[in-house]
Amino acid sequence: MVEITDTTVLTQEAKAKVKTRNNSLVIGIPLERSAQEKRVVLTPDAVALLVNNGQQVVVETGAGKDSKFTDKDYSDAGAKVVYSAKEAFEAEVVLKVEPPTEEEIGFMPVGACLISALQLGKQEASFIHALNAKKITAVSFENLEDKVGGMPVVRAMSEIAGSTVMLIAAEYLSSVSAGKGLLLGGITGVPPTKVVIIGAGTVAEYAARTGLGLGANIKVFDNHLYKLRRIKQLLGQQIYTSTIDNYTLAEELKNADVVIGALRAEKGRNMIVITEEMVAGMSPGSIIIDVSIDQGGCVETAEMTTHDNPVFIKHDVIHYCVPNIASRVARTASFSLSNIFTPIILQMADLGGAEEMVFNYKWFMKGVYTYRGSLTNAHLARKFGMTHKELQLLLAARF
């Protein structure tokens, strides 16, 4: 029998290893102050995941209210709920849907990272100057790519917009909305609703799916033959497709009940394909929904509207030109955004910050338009008459 004394060394159970993270980020989620914006970038579930992985999340009170997420939901997930915009913007990484105002940019610390929509059509040169004054690395939703070259935010919001536009069209075709009094789609013995879609991208795909499901007659126009082939393959149906020529398009518009403008701007330039003369030739009570209005639109008569006043009538044609259609279904859109940005933030934390993300991942770099006090987007430079620097050269200067 061994006698235990004060000097006896006993074998003890090893302590469990606890993973420590030195690369903790502070992530700010400010309240969206635009009455038209109801989405939030991170859901409470996403916040819980980030907090469990060592990140700090600061949420301004009411940030998730319009998406039906309460302050208590965020607090229970481990976020710090604050009561001023300044506190939410004083973070290393700010996640926001609408671009911040110049006053809000002033709250951000020097060298911080902003991830938000750019909404180029609404911006002035002073916005870029404000970002550069704070040496902020700004990343736009619209230009952000994923590892396989896709555009995840654009794709996700386009899916939502495409599915939603047909519901909007159905609403404004009804008699109570001063429309044609048509049921979108059709019933036995009644000719189907005629829908013309300009563009053959994601919005067009999901709009066509919804329209076909309701029984509508769908016709798709685009100048890229590969897109027209692809949409037919994705839909699994021999729908009418055509390249965009003025005569054919004008003839189809005369008989259309619903026209959806879904052309994305190429190289930063929007393209007007539906002229005012074509609109004047459409039948009274028909509806135009210009989904691409946030990039300038593809309909000459289109003017940006809001969720409060979404439509106007010109040449007896109803125009719906709200730029953030996905905000109509804010909770669905918020889950979608959260699914995209949660893994990106975790990667950023593992690398040690936004600058390392830019340096290590070209797909992330594609979204950057200001970096360390310099404008890095050539199209923005042309639009605002400013000089820009190539981001690759700025990164090379690190060495």
Stockholm file with secondary structure:
# STOCKHOLM 1.0

chainA/1-399         MVEITDTTVLTQEAKAKVKTRNNSLVIGIPLERSAQEKRVVLTPDAVALLVNNGQQVVVETGAGKDSKFTDKDYSDAGAKVVYSAKEAFEAEVVLKVEPPTEEEIGFMPVGACLISALQLGKQEASFIHALNAKKITAVSFENLEDKVGGMPVVRAMSEIAGSTVMLIAAEYLSSVSAGKGLLLGGITGVPPTKVVIIGAGTVAEYAARTGLGLGANIKVFDNHLYKLRRIKQLLGQQIYTSTIDNYTLAEELKNADVVIGALRAEKGRNMIVITEEMVAGMSPGSIIIDVSIDQGGCVETAEMTTHDNPVFIKHDVIHYCVPNIASRVARTASFSLSNIFTPIILQMADLGGAEEMVFNYKWFMKGVYTYRGSLTNAHLARKFGMTHKELQLLLAARF
#=GR chainA/1-399 SS CCCCCTTCCCCCCCCCCCCCCSCCCEEEECCCCSTTCCCCSSCHHHHHHHHHTTCEEEEETTTTGGGTCCHHHHHHTTCEEESSHHHHHSSSEEECSSCCCHHHHHHSCTTCEEEECCCGGGCCHHHHHHHHHTTCEEEETTTCCCTTSCCHHHHHHHHHHHHHHHHHHHHHHSGGGTSCCCCSSCCTTSCCCEEEEECCSHHHHHHHHHHHHHTCEEEEECSCHHHHHHHHHHHTSCCEEECCCHHHHHHHHHHCSEEEECCCCBTTBCCCCBCHHHHHTSCTTCEEEEGGGGGTCSBTTCCCCCSSSCEEEETTEEEECCSCGGGGGHHHHHHHHHHHHHHHHHHHHHHTSHHHHHHHCHHHHTTEEEETTEECCHHHHHHHTCCCCCHHHHHHTTC
#=GC SS_cons         CCCCCTTCCCCCCCCCCCCCCSCCCEEEECCCCSTTCCCCSSCHHHHHHHHHTTCEEEEETTTTGGGTCCHHHHHHTTCEEESSHHHHHSSSEEECSSCCCHHHHHHSCTTCEEEECCCGGGCCHHHHHHHHHTTCEEEETTTCCCTTSCCHHHHHHHHHHHHHHHHHHHHHHSGGGTSCCCCSSCCTTSCCCEEEEECCSHHHHHHHHHHHHHTCEEEEECSCHHHHHHHHHHHTSCCEEECCCHHHHHHHHHHCSEEEECCCCBTTBCCCCBCHHHHHTSCTTCEEEEGGGGGTCSBTTCCCCCSSSCEEEETTEEEECCSCGGGGGHHHHHHHHHHHHHHHHHHHHHHTSHHHHHHHCHHHHTTEEEETTEECCHHHHHHHTCCCCCHHHHHHTTC
//
